[in-house]
């Protein structure tokens, strides 16, 4: 059970993604230049299904899950492998050493609620000198009751303001609103969901 973590950024990083892979050997156990380059079909992170467990950007602080909430990984789950992607702001000298990483807080005691990440992507292009509003939405059709407790966005340097809403019928509820140019860590600003058993 993963209940928290902190980023160890040794260099000037753009963002970090921690993926989890289902059974099977990840394709990038050794050095891969384009390993999982933002869901590139030619270089997937995992042989089997993958999910993002954690994302960090903009010098964000460490995170902790809400009480009695965790990500279930490892034993008795299909997720056996972690794959850390480190995205740098600038190209680095090949002789330069990097000790950036991620320290996870885990526990063996099960929690009452499990967390998951619901990812929405626009994939739209914005032309030079254009002002745009991108709306991204989807319908949830699963059986579990979802309780959003955070959201996170990634707009590179283009975003000015990002808002997250839950829409239920004719009612909409603001989850949060923040500049994507400030500290970003999944558990303060990424849309996470948990399921009550």
N, CA and C atoms as a LAMMPS dump frame, in Angstrom:
ITEM: TIMESTEP
0
ITEM: NUMBER OF ATOMS
591
ITEM: BOX BOUNDS ff ff ff
-5.0000000000000000e+02 5.0000000000000000e+02
-5.0000000000000000e+02 5.0000000000000000e+02
-5.0000000000000000e+02 5.0000000000000000e+02
ITEM: ATOMS id mol type element x y z
1 1 1 N 0.844 -1.161 0
2 1 2 C 0 0 0
3 1 3 C 0.9 1.238 0
4 2 1 N 0.744 2.11 -0.988
5 2 2 C 1.501 3.355 -1.053
6 2 3 C 0.638 4.45 -0.447
7 3 1 N 1.173 5.136 0.564
8 3 2 C 0.396 6.165 1.258
9 3 3 C 1.039 7.548 1.192
10 4 1 N 2.218 7.663 0.577
11 4 2 C 2.859 8.964 0.474
12 4 3 C 4.186 8.861 -0.236
13 5 1 N 4.847 10.01 -0.382
14 5 2 C 6.145 10.014 -1.034
15 5 3 C 6.721 11.4 -1.145
16 6 1 N 7.998 11.449 -1.492
17 6 2 C 8.655 12.737 -1.707
18 6 3 C 9.634 12.613 -2.859
19 7 1 N 9.75 13.682 -3.612
20 7 2 C 10.622 13.745 -4.78
21 7 3 C 12.024 14.143 -4.354
22 8 1 N 13.013 13.467 -4.886
23 8 2 C 14.413 13.8 -4.642
24 8 3 C 14.973 14.353 -5.945
25 9 1 N 14.827 15.653 -6.174
26 9 2 C 15.261 16.269 -7.43
27 9 3 C 16.675 16.807 -7.28
28 10 1 N 17.617 16.136 -7.936
29 10 2 C 19.007 16.572 -7.872
30 10 3 C 19.316 17.605 -8.944
31 11 1 N 18.608 17.562 -10.062
32 11 2 C 18.821 18.495 -11.163
33 11 3 C 17.55 19.297 -11.41
34 12 1 N 17.613 20.204 -12.385
35 12 2 C 16.468 21.036 -12.735
36 12 3 C 15.5 20.211 -13.585
37 13 1 N 14.462 19.679 -12.956
38 13 2 C 13.534 18.785 -13.629
39 13 3 C 12.278 19.512 -14.075
40 14 1 N 11.686 19.031 -15.162
41 14 2 C 10.398 19.533 -15.609
42 14 3 C 9.295 18.815 -14.842
43 15 1 N 9.277 17.483 -14.944
44 15 2 C 8.316 16.706 -14.166
45 15 3 C 8.775 15.263 -14.07
46 16 1 N 8.128 14.537 -13.167
47 16 2 C 8.432 13.131 -12.921
48 16 3 C 7.12 12.356 -12.925
49 17 1 N 7.114 11.198 -13.566
50 17 2 C 5.96 10.301 -13.554
51 17 3 C 6.396 8.953 -13.004
52 18 1 N 5.614 8.408 -12.097
53 18 2 C 5.853 7.057 -11.615
54 18 3 C 4.732 6.183 -12.148
55 19 1 N 5.106 5.261 -13.034
56 19 2 C 4.134 4.344 -13.6
57 19 3 C 4.186 3.011 -12.888
58 20 1 N 3.074 2.292 -12.927
59 20 2 C 3.048 0.927 -12.42
60 20 3 C 2.615 0.032 -13.571
61 21 1 N 3.274 -1.117 -13.669
62 21 2 C 3.028 -2.034 -14.775
63 21 3 C 2.46 -3.346 -14.27
64 22 1 N 1.594 -3.947 -15.084
65 22 2 C 1.051 -5.255 -14.73
66 22 3 C 2.103 -6.33 -14.949
67 23 1 N 1.754 -7.55 -14.611
68 23 2 C 2.698 -8.658 -14.714
69 23 3 C 3.325 -8.706 -16.093
70 24 1 N 4.605 -9.031 -16.108
71 24 2 C 5.376 -9.001 -17.341
72 24 3 C 6.532 -8.048 -17.157
73 25 1 N 7.581 -8.267 -17.887
74 25 2 C 8.789 -7.463 -17.724
75 25 3 C 8.623 -6.13 -18.435
76 26 1 N 8.831 -5.012 -17.738
77 26 2 C 8.779 -3.716 -18.412
78 26 3 C 9.816 -3.652 -19.524
79 27 1 N 9.49 -2.969 -20.601
80 27 2 C 10.402 -2.877 -21.736
81 27 3 C 11.634 -2.048 -21.427
82 28 1 N 11.565 -1.177 -20.458
83 28 2 C 12.665 -0.247 -20.22
84 28 3 C 13.38 -0.537 -18.909
85 29 1 N 13.773 -1.784 -18.693
86 29 2 C 14.558 -2.079 -17.501
87 29 3 C 15.978 -1.549 -17.643
88 30 1 N 16.414 -1.324 -18.872
89 30 2 C 17.717 -0.715 -19.117
90 30 3 C 17.479 0.651 -19.737
91 31 1 N 18.548 1.376 -19.976
92 31 2 C 18.459 2.735 -20.5
93 31 3 C 17.678 2.777 -21.809
94 32 1 N 16.666 3.617 -21.878
95 32 2 C 15.895 3.851 -23.1
96 32 3 C 15.7 5.348 -23.251
97 33 1 N 16.142 5.888 -24.328
98 33 2 C 16.047 7.335 -24.522
99 33 3 C 14.606 7.82 -24.605
100 34 1 N 13.734 7.088 -25.282
101 34 2 C 12.349 7.526 -25.466
102 34 3 C 11.372 6.65 -24.707
103 35 1 N 11.793 6.052 -23.642
104 35 2 C 10.937 5.112 -22.92
105 35 3 C 9.616 5.765 -22.518
106 36 1 N 8.533 5.321 -23.125
107 36 2 C 7.213 5.82 -22.747
108 36 3 C 7.057 7.307 -22.934
109 37 1 N 7.628 7.846 -23.984
110 37 2 C 7.585 9.288 -24.211
111 37 3 C 6.15 9.76 -24.325
112 38 1 N 5.564 10.055 -23.171
113 38 2 C 4.201 10.579 -23.091
114 38 3 C 3.22 9.689 -23.859
115 39 1 N 3.236 8.398 -23.531
116 39 2 C 2.32 7.411 -24.106
117 39 3 C 2.547 7.196 -25.594
118 40 1 N 3.782 7.278 -26.028
119 40 2 C 4.154 6.997 -27.407
120 40 3 C 3.913 5.511 -27.675
121 41 1 N 3.121 5.181 -28.694
122 41 2 C 2.811 3.782 -28.994
123 41 3 C 4.044 2.989 -29.409
124 42 1 N 5.063 3.665 -29.944
125 42 2 C 6.274 2.973 -30.381
126 42 3 C 7.158 2.574 -29.211
127 43 1 N 7.07 3.27 -28.112
128 43 2 C 7.936 2.987 -26.961
129 43 3 C 7.117 2.972 -25.675
130 44 1 N 6.221 2.004 -25.514
131 44 2 C 5.412 1.969 -24.292
132 44 3 C 6.268 1.695 -23.064
133 45 1 N 5.803 2.144 -21.93
134 45 2 C 6.523 1.949 -20.678
135 45 3 C 6.485 0.484 -20.258
136 46 1 N 5.364 -0.186 -20.481
137 46 2 C 5.169 -1.553 -19.99
138 46 3 C 4.837 -2.502 -21.133
139 47 1 N 5.115 -3.79 -20.918
140 47 2 C 4.665 -4.812 -21.863
141 47 3 C 3.157 -4.982 -21.773
142 48 1 N 2.636 -4.938 -20.57
143 48 2 C 1.195 -5.084 -20.346
144 48 3 C 0.643 -3.741 -19.89
145 49 1 N -0.576 -3.728 -19.447
146 49 2 C -1.265 -2.506 -19.045
147 49 3 C -0.469 -1.703 -18.022
148 50 1 N -0.542 -0.389 -18.153
149 50 2 C 0.152 0.493 -17.226
150 50 3 C -0.821 1.507 -16.64
151 51 1 N -0.416 2.101 -15.54
152 51 2 C -1.19 3.159 -14.91
153 51 3 C -0.212 4.134 -14.276
154 52 1 N -0.593 5.385 -14.175
155 52 2 C 0.251 6.366 -13.492
156 52 3 C -0.135 6.37 -12.022
157 53 1 N 0.856 6.227 -11.174
158 53 2 C 0.636 6.207 -9.734
159 53 3 C 0.906 7.575 -9.118
160 54 1 N 1.836 8.327 -9.711
161 54 2 C 2.289 9.565 -9.084
162 54 3 C 2.832 10.483 -10.164
163 55 1 N 2.604 11.767 -10.009
164 55 2 C 3.235 12.755 -10.883
165 55 3 C 3.625 13.966 -10.051
166 56 1 N 4.716 14.58 -10.436
167 56 2 C 5.292 15.69 -9.686
168 56 3 C 5.844 16.697 -10.681
169 57 1 N 5.712 17.991 -10.375
170 57 2 C 6.265 19.03 -11.242
171 57 3 C 6.428 20.332 -10.47
172 58 1 N 7.218 21.203 -11.026
173 58 2 C 7.35 22.59 -10.556
174 58 3 C 7.839 22.698 -9.108
175 59 1 N 8.701 21.785 -8.672
176 59 2 C 9.273 21.885 -7.328
177 59 3 C 8.29 21.653 -6.2
178 60 1 N 7.274 20.857 -6.433
179 60 2 C 6.233 20.621 -5.426
180 60 3 C 6.786 19.902 -4.195
181 61 1 N 6.133 20.081 -3.051
182 61 2 C 6.556 19.389 -1.825
183 61 3 C 6.132 17.919 -1.845
184 62 1 N 6.468 17.196 -0.798
185 62 2 C 6.079 15.793 -0.68
186 62 3 C 4.561 15.68 -0.534
187 63 1 N 4.043 14.451 -0.631
188 63 2 C 2.597 14.251 -0.535
189 63 3 C 2.279 13.14 0.452
190 64 1 N 1.07 13.203 0.964
191 64 2 C 0.513 12.125 1.777
192 64 3 C -0.925 11.917 1.347
193 65 1 N -1.339 10.679 1.302
194 65 2 C -2.722 10.373 0.961
195 65 3 C -3.616 10.766 2.139
196 66 1 N -4.902 10.994 1.88
197 66 2 C -5.834 11.221 2.994
198 66 3 C -5.856 9.991 3.906
199 67 1 N -6.322 10.169 5.132
200 67 2 C -6.399 9.053 6.081
201 67 3 C -7.173 7.879 5.491
202 68 1 N -6.665 6.691 5.716
203 68 2 C -7.307 5.431 5.342
204 68 3 C -7.475 5.27 3.829
205 69 1 N -6.581 5.908 3.028
206 69 2 C -6.604 5.799 1.568
207 69 3 C -5.207 5.427 1.096
208 70 1 N -5.117 4.51 0.128
209 70 2 C -3.811 4.122 -0.408
210 70 3 C -3.959 3.587 -1.825
211 71 1 N -2.822 3.491 -2.507
212 71 2 C -2.73 2.769 -3.771
213 71 3 C -2.284 1.35 -3.443
214 72 1 N -2.988 0.369 -3.942
215 72 2 C -2.604 -1.024 -3.698
216 72 3 C -1.738 -1.487 -4.862
217 73 1 N -0.516 -1.899 -4.556
218 73 2 C 0.422 -2.38 -5.574
219 73 3 C 1.136 -3.609 -5.033
220 74 1 N 1.755 -4.366 -5.93
221 74 2 C 2.558 -5.508 -5.501
222 74 3 C 1.738 -6.745 -5.224
223 75 1 N 1.966 -7.346 -4.075
224 75 2 C 1.366 -8.625 -3.695
225 75 3 C -0.151 -8.608 -3.859
226 76 1 N -0.668 -9.636 -4.487
227 76 2 C -2.099 -9.82 -4.733
228 76 3 C -2.716 -8.718 -5.599
229 77 1 N -1.893 -8.083 -6.428
230 77 2 C -2.395 -7.126 -7.416
231 77 3 C -1.728 -7.454 -8.748
232 78 1 N -2.272 -6.961 -9.849
233 78 2 C -1.589 -7.181 -11.128
234 78 3 C -0.367 -6.274 -11.31
235 79 1 N -0.188 -5.278 -10.441
236 79 2 C 0.895 -4.309 -10.611
237 79 3 C 2.125 -4.729 -9.824
238 80 1 N 3.152 -5.172 -10.544
239 80 2 C 4.361 -5.713 -9.914
240 80 3 C 5.598 -4.853 -10.154
241 81 1 N 5.538 -3.912 -11.084
242 81 2 C 6.721 -3.141 -11.465
243 81 3 C 6.454 -1.646 -11.367
244 82 1 N 7.442 -0.916 -10.881
245 82 2 C 7.426 0.544 -10.912
246 82 3 C 8.375 0.993 -12.016
247 83 1 N 7.991 2.014 -12.775
248 83 2 C 8.871 2.601 -13.784
249 83 3 C 8.86 4.109 -13.567
250 84 1 N 10.019 4.673 -13.271
251 84 2 C 10.138 6.107 -13.009
252 84 3 C 10.614 6.816 -14.267
253 85 1 N 9.843 7.805 -14.724
254 85 2 C 10.237 8.647 -15.852
255 85 3 C 10.626 10.013 -15.314
256 86 1 N 11.819 10.463 -15.651
257 86 2 C 12.309 11.77 -15.227
258 86 3 C 12.434 12.628 -16.479
259 87 1 N 11.681 13.714 -16.536
260 87 2 C 11.699 14.621 -17.682
261 87 3 C 12.445 15.891 -17.273
262 88 1 N 13.51 16.197 -17.998
263 88 2 C 14.376 17.325 -17.666
264 88 3 C 13.94 18.581 -18.407
265 89 1 N 14.176 19.734 -17.786
266 89 2 C 13.852 21.008 -18.44
267 89 3 C 14.771 21.252 -19.62
268 90 1 N 16.031 20.893 -19.469
269 90 2 C 17.025 21.109 -20.52
270 90 3 C 17.821 19.83 -20.738
271 91 1 N 18.445 19.729 -21.908
272 91 2 C 19.314 18.583 -22.181
273 91 3 C 20.465 18.599 -21.188
274 92 1 N 20.858 17.419 -20.737
275 92 2 C 21.956 17.363 -19.781
276 92 3 C 23.206 16.808 -20.445
277 93 1 N 24.34 17.199 -19.907
278 93 2 C 25.629 16.702 -20.357
279 93 3 C 25.691 15.211 -20.045
280 94 1 N 26.14 14.394 -20.988
281 94 2 C 26.194 12.948 -20.77
282 94 3 C 27.133 12.558 -19.637
283 95 1 N 28.09 13.426 -19.306
284 95 2 C 29.009 13.145 -18.199
285 95 3 C 28.404 13.524 -16.848
286 96 1 N 27.301 14.24 -16.869
287 96 2 C 26.682 14.707 -15.633
288 96 3 C 25.932 13.565 -14.953
289 97 1 N 26.145 13.417 -13.666
290 97 2 C 25.468 12.373 -12.897
291 97 3 C 24.172 12.934 -12.318
292 98 1 N 23.15 12.099 -12.279
293 98 2 C 21.86 12.517 -11.735
294 98 3 C 21.427 11.519 -10.671
295 99 1 N 21.109 12.022 -9.508
296 99 2 C 20.635 11.161 -8.421
297 99 3 C 19.17 11.459 -8.085
298 100 1 N 18.45 12.054 -9.044
299 100 2 C 17.03 12.324 -8.824
300 100 3 C 16.288 11.012 -8.634
301 101 1 N 15.252 11.038 -7.835
302 101 2 C 14.476 9.827 -7.603
303 101 3 C 13.212 10.137 -6.843
304 102 1 N 12.625 9.108 -6.309
305 102 2 C 11.365 9.225 -5.597
306 102 3 C 11.411 8.288 -4.404
307 103 1 N 11.055 8.797 -3.252
308 103 2 C 10.987 7.983 -2.042
309 103 3 C 9.52 7.784 -1.691
310 104 1 N 9.069 6.525 -1.704
311 104 2 C 7.673 6.217 -1.413
312 104 3 C 7.495 5.81 0.038
313 105 1 N 6.38 6.21 0.613
314 105 2 C 5.996 5.762 1.95
315 105 3 C 4.987 4.637 1.767
316 106 1 N 5.299 3.473 2.325
317 106 2 C 4.419 2.318 2.162
318 106 3 C 4.02 1.755 3.52
319 107 1 N 3 0.936 3.502
320 107 2 C 2.593 0.212 4.702
321 107 3 C 2.003 -1.122 4.265
322 108 1 N 2.072 -2.111 5.137
323 108 2 C 1.52 -3.428 4.804
324 108 3 C 0.068 -3.571 5.253
325 109 1 N -0.374 -2.713 6.152
326 109 2 C -1.753 -2.768 6.643
327 109 3 C -2.706 -2.217 5.58
328 110 1 N -3.71 -2.987 5.172
329 110 2 C -4.662 -2.488 4.176
330 110 3 C -5.436 -1.269 4.689
331 111 1 N -5.799 -0.396 3.781
332 111 2 C -6.628 0.76 4.122
333 111 3 C -8.069 0.466 3.715
334 112 1 N -8.984 1.253 4.238
335 112 2 C -10.404 1.062 3.936
336 112 3 C -10.795 1.524 2.548
337 113 1 N -9.988 2.405 1.955
338 113 2 C -10.308 2.956 0.643
339 113 3 C -9.078 2.839 -0.25
340 114 1 N -9.307 2.597 -1.532
341 114 2 C -8.224 2.515 -2.505
342 114 3 C -8.282 3.718 -3.433
343 115 1 N -7.125 4.264 -3.756
344 115 2 C -7.034 5.42 -4.644
345 115 3 C -6.768 4.967 -6.07
346 116 1 N -7.13 5.806 -6.989
347 116 2 C -6.834 5.604 -8.399
348 116 3 C -6.769 6.955 -9.069
349 117 1 N -6.229 6.989 -10.253
350 117 2 C -6.126 8.242 -11
351 117 3 C -6.997 8.134 -12.244
352 118 1 N -7.808 9.113 -12.451
353 118 2 C -8.69 9.195 -13.613
354 118 3 C -8.062 10.228 -14.531
355 119 1 N -7.505 9.801 -15.653
356 119 2 C -6.734 10.698 -16.517
357 119 3 C -7.574 11.154 -17.702
358 120 1 N -7.564 12.454 -17.934
359 120 2 C -8.225 13.059 -19.085
360 120 3 C -7.173 13.833 -19.872
361 121 1 N -7.166 13.67 -21.192
362 121 2 C -6.17 14.33 -22.033
363 121 3 C -6.88 14.988 -23.202
364 122 1 N -6.493 16.239 -23.523
365 122 2 C -7.136 16.92 -24.642
366 122 3 C -6.456 16.591 -25.963
367 123 1 N -5.142 16.654 -26.026
368 123 2 C -4.418 16.389 -27.259
369 123 3 C -4.61 17.455 -28.326
370 124 1 N -5.211 18.578 -27.962
371 124 2 C -5.449 19.639 -28.938
372 124 3 C -4.218 20.524 -29.078
373 125 1 N -4.021 21.062 -30.272
374 125 2 C -2.924 21.992 -30.517
375 125 3 C -3.419 23.422 -30.363
376 126 1 N -2.549 24.261 -29.841
377 126 2 C -2.83 25.691 -29.741
378 126 3 C -1.793 26.391 -30.604
379 127 1 N -2.245 27.16 -31.566
380 127 2 C -1.342 27.849 -32.481
381 127 3 C -0.589 28.98 -31.806
382 128 1 N 0.467 29.478 -32.448
383 128 2 C 1.252 30.586 -31.895
384 128 3 C 0.384 31.814 -31.643
385 129 1 N 0.61 32.46 -30.533
386 129 2 C -0.07 33.709 -30.156
387 129 3 C -1.587 33.558 -30.05
388 130 1 N -2.079 32.356 -29.877
389 130 2 C -3.516 32.158 -29.721
390 130 3 C -3.871 32.008 -28.25
391 131 1 N -5.063 32.461 -27.923
392 131 2 C -5.625 32.232 -26.598
393 131 3 C -6.695 31.165 -26.779
394 132 1 N -6.641 30.138 -25.963
395 132 2 C -7.573 29.024 -26.133
396 132 3 C -8.113 28.569 -24.788
397 133 1 N -9.298 28.007 -24.834
398 133 2 C -9.891 27.351 -23.669
399 133 3 C -10.123 25.902 -24.082
400 134 1 N -9.515 24.991 -23.358
401 134 2 C -9.659 23.577 -23.671
402 134 3 C -10.509 22.913 -22.599
403 135 1 N -11.624 22.353 -22.997
404 135 2 C -12.49 21.613 -22.086
405 135 3 C -12.273 20.126 -22.332
406 136 1 N -12.042 19.401 -21.275
407 136 2 C -11.842 17.961 -21.357
408 136 3 C -12.834 17.318 -20.4
409 137 1 N -13.62 16.372 -20.891
410 137 2 C -14.638 15.749 -20.047
411 137 3 C -14.885 14.32 -20.495
412 138 1 N -15.44 13.534 -19.61
413 138 2 C -15.868 12.184 -19.955
414 138 3 C -16.931 11.753 -18.958
415 139 1 N -17.639 10.691 -19.295
416 139 2 C -18.655 10.138 -18.404
417 139 3 C -18.09 8.912 -17.716
418 140 1 N -18.313 8.817 -16.423
419 140 2 C -17.896 7.64 -15.667
420 140 3 C -19.061 6.67 -15.626
421 141 1 N -18.827 5.438 -16.044
422 141 2 C -19.902 4.447 -16.105
423 141 3 C -19.636 3.239 -15.209
424 142 1 N -18.63 3.324 -14.361
425 142 2 C -18.299 2.209 -13.477
426 142 3 C -19.288 2.046 -12.34
427 143 1 N -19.12 0.96 -11.587
428 143 2 C -20.026 0.656 -10.48
429 143 3 C -19.585 1.26 -9.156
430 144 1 N -18.295 1.539 -9.003
431 144 2 C -17.795 2.069 -7.733
432 144 3 C -18.23 3.518 -7.552
433 145 1 N -18.483 3.897 -6.323
434 145 2 C -18.767 5.292 -6.002
435 145 3 C -17.436 6.021 -5.907
436 146 1 N -17.294 7.097 -6.654
437 146 2 C -16.042 7.852 -6.678
438 146 3 C -16.151 9.086 -5.796
439 147 1 N -15.045 9.39 -5.115
440 147 2 C -14.968 10.567 -4.26
441 147 3 C -13.733 11.373 -4.662
442 148 1 N -13.866 12.321 -5.596
443 148 2 C -12.698 13.116 -5.981
444 148 3 C -12.192 13.922 -4.79
445 149 1 N -10.888 13.918 -4.575
446 149 2 C -10.341 14.72 -3.488
447 149 3 C -9.189 15.6 -3.933
448 150 1 N -8.823 15.563 -5.196
449 150 2 C -7.745 16.426 -5.679
450 150 3 C -7.716 16.374 -7.197
451 151 1 N -7.058 17.348 -7.79
452 151 2 C -6.806 17.281 -9.224
453 151 3 C -5.474 17.935 -9.527
454 152 1 N -4.898 17.539 -10.672
455 152 2 C -3.615 18.075 -11.103
456 152 3 C -3.65 18.19 -12.619
457 153 1 N -3.028 19.22 -13.127
458 153 2 C -2.988 19.435 -14.572
459 153 3 C -1.543 19.58 -15.019
460 154 1 N -1.343 19.432 -16.33
461 154 2 C -0.012 19.668 -16.892
462 154 3 C -0.205 20.413 -18.198
463 155 1 N 0.217 21.664 -18.238
464 155 2 C 0.014 22.5 -19.421
465 155 3 C 1.321 23.046 -19.98
466 156 1 N 2.449 22.485 -19.535
467 156 2 C 3.765 23.026 -19.883
468 156 3 C 3.782 24.492 -19.456
469 157 1 N 4.266 25.401 -20.289
470 157 2 C 4.322 26.809 -19.875
471 157 3 C 3.129 27.599 -20.408
472 158 1 N 2.169 26.921 -21.02
473 158 2 C 1.08 27.612 -21.71
474 158 3 C -0.112 27.955 -20.824
475 159 1 N -0.379 27.153 -19.814
476 159 2 C -1.588 27.33 -19.024
477 159 3 C -1.527 28.521 -18.087
478 160 1 N -2.67 29.16 -17.889
479 160 2 C -2.79 30.291 -16.981
480 160 3 C -3.636 29.908 -15.769
481 161 1 N -4.735 29.213 -16.009
482 161 2 C -5.632 28.803 -14.939
483 161 3 C -6.273 27.478 -15.32
484 162 1 N -6.287 26.551 -14.398
485 162 2 C -6.936 25.261 -14.627
486 162 3 C -7.952 25.023 -13.524
487 163 1 N -9.116 24.517 -13.915
488 163 2 C -10.178 24.233 -12.952
489 163 3 C -10.628 22.792 -13.125
490 164 1 N -11.01 22.176 -12.016
491 164 2 C -11.536 20.821 -12.051
492 164 3 C -12.938 20.802 -11.482
493 165 1 N -13.848 20.142 -12.179
494 165 2 C -15.247 20.049 -11.756
495 165 3 C -15.712 18.599 -11.764
496 166 1 N -16.673 18.302 -10.924
497 166 2 C -17.46 17.078 -11.021
498 166 3 C -18.853 17.528 -11.426
499 167 1 N -19.401 16.912 -12.458
500 167 2 C -20.743 17.248 -12.925
501 167 3 C -21.644 16.051 -12.646
502 168 1 N -22.714 16.305 -11.922
503 168 2 C -23.673 15.26 -11.566
504 168 3 C -25.049 15.734 -12.014
505 169 1 N -25.502 15.207 -13.134
506 169 2 C -26.774 15.667 -13.685
507 169 3 C -26.652 17.113 -14.128
508 170 1 N -27.505 17.977 -13.565
509 170 2 C -27.456 19.399 -13.899
510 170 3 C -26.594 20.201 -12.933
511 171 1 N -26.036 19.549 -11.928
512 171 2 C -25.219 20.227 -10.918
513 171 3 C -23.734 20.032 -11.211
514 172 1 N -22.956 21.095 -11.035
515 172 2 C -21.502 20.968 -11.157
516 172 3 C -20.861 21.478 -9.873
517 173 1 N -19.792 20.796 -9.47
518 173 2 C -19.103 21.108 -8.221
519 173 3 C -17.635 21.364 -8.521
520 174 1 N -17.157 22.533 -8.125
521 174 2 C -15.754 22.883 -8.332
522 174 3 C -14.889 22.091 -7.351
523 175 1 N -13.96 21.299 -7.883
524 175 2 C -13.008 20.576 -7.038
525 175 3 C -11.88 21.515 -6.634
526 176 1 N -11.428 22.315 -7.602
527 176 2 C -10.346 23.236 -7.308
528 176 3 C -9.983 24.071 -8.512
529 177 1 N -9.226 25.127 -8.264
530 177 2 C -8.801 26.05 -9.302
531 177 3 C -7.407 26.538 -8.94
532 178 1 N -6.476 26.493 -9.889
533 178 2 C -5.098 26.859 -9.576
534 178 3 C -4.33 27.156 -10.854
535 179 1 N -3.306 27.975 -10.726
536 179 2 C -2.392 28.201 -11.838
537 179 3 C -1.531 26.958 -12.029
538 180 1 N -1.45 26.422 -13.241
539 180 2 C -0.599 25.26 -13.479
540 180 3 C 0.888 25.611 -13.479
541 181 1 N 1.207 26.878 -13.278
542 181 2 C 2.611 27.29 -13.223
543 181 3 C 3.151 27.268 -11.797
544 182 1 N 2.341 26.858 -10.834
545 182 2 C 2.787 26.736 -9.445
546 182 3 C 3.127 25.283 -9.147
547 183 1 N 3.6 25.025 -7.917
548 183 2 C 3.95 23.663 -7.51
549 183 3 C 2.85 22.69 -7.901
550 184 1 N 3.251 21.514 -8.414
551 184 2 C 2.272 20.521 -8.836
552 184 3 C 2.678 19.144 -8.332
553 185 1 N 1.829 18.557 -7.522
554 185 2 C 2.003 17.173 -7.099
555 185 3 C 0.626 16.531 -7.138
556 186 1 N 0.556 15.299 -7.575
557 186 2 C -0.738 14.642 -7.808
558 186 3 C -1.715 14.799 -6.672
559 187 1 N -1.246 14.642 -5.454
560 187 2 C -2.189 14.491 -4.364
561 187 3 C -2.641 15.813 -3.786
562 188 1 N -2.146 16.903 -4.356
563 188 2 C -2.729 18.19 -4.038
564 188 3 C -3.533 18.688 -5.228
565 189 1 N -3.074 18.368 -6.435
566 189 2 C -3.685 18.959 -7.61
567 189 3 C -3.998 17.991 -8.746
568 190 1 N -3.899 16.636 -8.588
569 190 2 C -4.208 15.658 -9.647
570 190 3 C -5.549 15.016 -9.376
571 191 1 N -6.397 14.76 -10.347
572 191 2 C -7.713 14.174 -10.064
573 191 3 C -7.528 12.738 -9.625
574 192 1 N -7.785 12.507 -8.371
575 192 2 C -7.665 11.174 -7.798
576 192 3 C -9.027 10.722 -7.322
577 193 1 N -9.227 9.436 -7.349
578 193 2 C -10.497 8.888 -6.916
579 193 3 C -10.235 7.734 -5.975
580 194 1 N -11.139 7.5 -5.064
581 194 2 C -10.997 6.305 -4.237
582 194 3 C -12.323 5.581 -4.143
583 195 1 N -12.206 4.298 -3.876
584 195 2 C -13.381 3.439 -3.842
585 195 3 C -13.56 2.911 -2.426
586 196 1 N -14.752 3.026 -1.91
587 196 2 C -15.057 2.517 -0.571
588 196 3 C -15.579 1.09 -0.699
589 197 1 N -15.064 0.189 0.147
590 197 2 C -15.488 -1.216 0.102
591 197 3 C -16.436 -1.516 1.239
